[in-house]
Amino acid sequence: MLPALEYGEKLGLARADLLEAAGLSEAFDPEVRVPSAVLLSLWAEGAKRSTDAFFGLHAGEHHVAARSVQIVGFAARQARTLGDAYAVTSEFGKVTNEASHIVFTREPKGVGRLEIGALKGMPEWPRAYNEMALAGYVCTGRRWTGQNVRPLAVEFQHAAVANVSEYERLFGVTPRFGAPINSLTFDAVTLDQPLDASDPALGEFLKQQARKQLTVDPSAQLVDRVREAVQAELAKGARASAIAKRVAMSERTLQRRLSEAGHGLKALIDDVRHQHAVKALARPSASVSEVARECGFSDAASFREAFRRWTGEVPREVKKLARQRA
C-alpha cells in the first residue's frame, strides 16, 4: 500500500483521494494490513488517475523497500544471500497478503524461479500491482546486494503493451506477457550474491515472529480490529459505516465475516461500550453524564438503562463507590 501512496503523491495525487477511492478514510494507517480486494483497488485507482503509463513499474523501482511488507521484508533483508531473501518472502507470503501465491523454487543447478500472483480461484491482480511486485523484487535485490541484479526471464499475467522499452530498461530483458502467473527467473550466480550488512541472527528472530503471525486465527484478528475500531468511534456513536471504513471493508462484508466468526457487530459494540463504561466510572473525576457521552449515548437516561442491563447496577451507585475508594 505504501509504495502506491508514496509514488502517487510524487505524481501529485492526493493521498486522501486514493484512500477514499479504495474505500478507506484519510486517517487510515497505510502500514496496517488490509483485505486483498482493498489493496488491489488502491493500485488500480493509482494507475488510472496517474499520468504515468508505468505507474506500477516505477513505484516498484523506487518505492518498494523492506518496510513495504513489514516484518516479512525486514526478515528477508537480514538473509545471507539474495536467494535466501526470496525464500523468506515465499515462506511467509500469507503474512504479506493472505490471497497471494508467492513461491520460490531452485533447480539442482541453482537456477531459481519466483512466482508471484493471486491464489488460484481469486481475481487476477491488476497490471499496476503485477509490475510493482516484479520490479520491487528486482530493484530491492539491487539495493541489498549492491549489484546490478538482472533476471534471466520475466513473465507477466497481463496483456502486452505497445511499447516494451521501459520493461527492457528496468529488467534488461523483454518480458513475456499473458503468462499463467507472474514470475522472475534468476541464475545461480545472482541468487548466491550476499546481502550487504545483513544480520542472519536478527533474521532468524524476525522469522520466528512471522511464524507466529501464520498461526494466528484470522477470525480472532478481525474481532480485535473491530473492537479497536469501535473504541475509536465510541464517542461518535460507533456507527457501522464508520467502523467498516476503519477496518477497510464494506458494511455487508464486515457483517458477513463477523457472522462467519460467530460474532455480531451490534453485540461487539455493546460489549465495548460496557467495558468502557465500567472502566470510565472507576475514574473519580468522571461524571455519569461524561461517561455516557464517551460511550456514545445521546443522554444519560439511555446510558443508565444500558448500564443496568449490562451489570444490574445503577451508574450513580458505581460512581459513588469509586469516589469512596479514591
Secondary structure, DSSP 8 states (H G I E B T S, - for coil): -HHHHHHHHHTT--HHHHHHHTT--TT--TTS---HHHHHHHHHHHHHH-S-TTHHHHHHHHH--GGGGHHHHHHHHTSSBHHHHHHHHHHTHHHH-TTEEEEEEE-TTS-EEEEEEE-TTS----HHHHHHHHHHHHHHHHHHHSS----SEEE-SS---S--HHHHHHHSS--B-S-SSEEEEE-HHHHT-B-TT--HHHHHHHHHHHHHHHHS-HHHHHHHHHHHHHHHHGGGT--HHHHHHHTTS-HHHHHHHHHHTT--HHHHHHHHHHHHHHHHHTSTT--HHHHHHHTT-SSHHHHHHHHHHHHSS-HHHHHHHHHHH-
